[in-house]
Amino acid sequence: MSAGAVGYAKENAGRFLEELKTLLRIPSVSTTPEHKGDVEKAAEWVAAELRRIGMEHVEVIRAAEGHPLVYADWLKAAGKPTVLCYAHFDVQPPDPLDEWVSPPFEPTERNGNLYARGAVDDKGQLWSQVKALEALMKKDGKLPINVRVIYEGEEEVGGERIAAFVRDHPERLKADFALISDTEMFAPELPTLCVGLRGMIYTELEVRGAKTDLHSGMYGGAAPNPFVALAQIIAGLKDREGKISIPGFYDDVKAPSAEELAAWKKLPFDEEEYREKEVGASKLVGEKGYSAIERTWARPTLDVHGIVGGFIGAGAKTVIPAKATAKVSMRLVPDMTPEKSFRQYKEYVEKIKPEGVTVEVRLIHSGEAIVIGTDNPYVKAATKALKKVWGKDTVFIRSGGSIPIVGDFERFLKIPSVMMGFGLPDDGLHAPNEKFHIANFHRGIESLIEFFDEAGSL
């Protein structure tokens, strides 16, 4: 069955790419309210395509708040397993705009890559799933496996709606395993399955001093400055060697197995090349005694993403701001929990805050870390499929990122996830000039066709 569908995908490769460009032109930025209609438009566009290719019970699921979900299914493969396909059609903001070589929402081909916001994260990978299903359906008139699809429009802002939907409607998503296409390959031409993700807590710190902005000449030296207080708090969260200073924060950290560590050492990874070409910094930083791979895959982190307040316009304004806000996140690893980690963090911030200010610690969203076993039949089917297309054995990696839905699928649906993605380490997700290697887009479709076929034979 797969050979005919792969042939169909090759014959229609140009159309598939043009369709992806159309989806990428929709600025479905879930973070900002002004793009709410664009997220809705992207949902409708994806749903219409799922109907066109022959999926059934297609629905755009809306609620009073938040962004929509898209559901579809095809459940006519009697006696075959059921896969739950997941991806997301919302994207990060494109800022800073002046660093883009071409406009972020005008997809542009350069050097074998497709540049646009959302190209690899995650519209290109979502479209790989849809086109694999189309190829199988159009060539064979059926699918080799039962399929449910759940795509979301707010992964980039925490995915709270889909988490609630999974928790409240497990019967609608009943499946044997999930397929998640929102990860990357370890290196070009190296088929990869991600089997571990860090968890996350994303927070805001708001520090308040005086009841209103004050003149620094008249009140400086007497009035508390929230920016200085915020800087002191942030500086107290980590030491100069990269170790998080929150008491008890490392108590529940589960170390990778010896087998995992040995496998990671065999990966084609050069720290110096990583520093120069991917990070672009003069020196790598972080906890002493751990490799860069360990620090990014298996150790907790704490990072500051933005500081807001006071006067930032042209010229000078000698103001002591009444408040200052910082966005701070922590990546978690097994067996840390978001609830305990947030509590430790909040208590520590309140303890170290300077006198004269108040601080409010707000949790924006969270997700648990997860590691998936590689001995289940669906992972084995994925490795067979990938070898057919790429001609190489699959490597297993973890990711430093977070996909909270993986934990939700395991917790509420009791199913494992196969994280099969086709991005590359230098694709620049969340950054200016995000791209998707066009060859990976097409070979990703072929890999998914082969995977559906292999899984259907179990």
Sequence and secondary structure as in RCSB ss.txt:
>XXXX:A:sequence
MSAGAVGYAKENAGRFLEELKTLLRIPSVSTTPEHKGDVEKAAEWVAAELRRIGMEHVEVIRAAEGHPLVYADWL
KAAGKPTVLCYAHFDVQPPDPLDEWVSPPFEPTERNGNLYARGAVDDKGQLWSQVKALEALMKKDGKLPINVRVI
YEGEEEVGGERIAAFVRDHPERLKADFALISDTEMFAPELPTLCVGLRGMIYTELEVRGAKTDLHSGMYGGAAPN
PFVALAQIIAGLKDREGKISIPGFYDDVKAPSAEELAAWKKLPFDEEEYREKEVGASKLVGEKGYSAIERTWARP
TLDVHGIVGGFIGAGAKTVIPAKATAKVSMRLVPDMTPEKSFRQYKEYVEKIKPEGVTVEVRLIHSGEAIVIGTD
NPYVKAATKALKKVWGKDTVFIRSGGSIPIVGDFERFLKIPSVMMGFGLPDDGLHAPNEKFHIANFHRGIESLIE
FFDEAGSL
>XXXX:A:secstr
 HHHHHHHHHHTHHHHHHHHHHHHTS  BSSSGGGHHHHHHHHHHHHHHHHHHT EEEEEE  SSS  EEEEEE 
  TTS EEEEEEE  B     GGG SS TTS EEETTEEESTTIIIIIHHHHHHHHHHHHHHHHHSS SSEEEEE
EES GGGT HHHHHHHHH GGGG  SEEEE   B SBTTB EEEEEE EEEEEEEEEE SSS EEHHHHTTTS  
HHHHHHHHHHTTB TTS B STTTTTT     HHHHHHHHTS   HHHIIIIII  SS  S TTS HHHHHHSS 
EEEEEEEE S  SSS   EE SEEEEEEEEEE TT  HHHHHHHHHHHHHHH  TT EEEEEEEEEE  EE  S 
SHHHHHHHHHHHHHHSS  EEEEESS  HHHHHIIIII   EEE   B TTS TTSTT EEEHHHHHHHHHHHHH
HHHHHHT 
